[in-house]
Amino acid sequence: MSGEAMVVLWGAIKSVLKPNDKVVSVCNGLYGDGFAEMAQMLGANVVKVEFPWTSRVDNDRVIEVIRTEQPKLVTMVHCETPTGCLNDLTGIGLATRENNGLFLVDFVSSGAGVELNVDEECIDLGLLGPQKVLSAPPALGFASVSERAWDVISTVSYVGYDAFGPFKGAKRGKLLPYTHNWHAIAATRRAVDDLIREGLPKVYARHVEARDACLARAAKMGLQRYHKDCPSPTVSAFWVPDGVDWKQLDGALREEGMAVGGCYCHLSEKVFRIGHMGNQASVEAVHAAMDVLERVLETSRNQQ
């Protein structure tokens, strides 16, 4: 689907929900909360299963809520990009299916960088974008859709640019619902081919090695990890050091040719993120980036 990955996040929930449908949203970060808000905007009856942003999801508690609430849809985020948390999906999809619901998972910033089998996890709607691990242009959104989900999509019959319905059977007919971003598709296919040639087990291992190198260097530099429970192989988040102004740090890093991600909401200017995904998931690239960060932080501290 043409558009940044958010197009399939919105398209997925619009395509399977009607007003007053019950939704269980698993929330331990910005995007988990976002799905709950999106469903509420569509008139759904949303039950949030909330956890601190600094902790992992308690799967047993989520499964208990699913069995009690019997929702039509369960939403969950595999990797919470702003906090660097990789959530465990074990058992949640199966519990959802056993209670006749659909399991929607956002794996935009983990897909292809972390081993994940949508069938084994009973994921009915798996959402992905090309701009993260694939290192392709941020111009598409795509999804895995189960037959169970297609049945619900057909019943809801949502009509709109981001509707999933018109895409059913599009691959077989080789005719998409509208003119697509063909050059973004070509770039994404090239990126996928590159990963396949490398071999997914090697890709997964490369991301773990890059994360471990990042966390080890950060520890030596005295940086405090934001999320210590379940660090993602694709992105790490750290507290801005005491006495360091985030805007000045960001500006100094950019002058050195390095960009890191800031954070949002109550973590704005307090937490920053280092991505080690896609073609940047290499120990050499991580050490080069951490060299710059260490030098800039040392200069900042000397100026205090």
Disulfide bonds with the S-S distance in Angstrom:
none
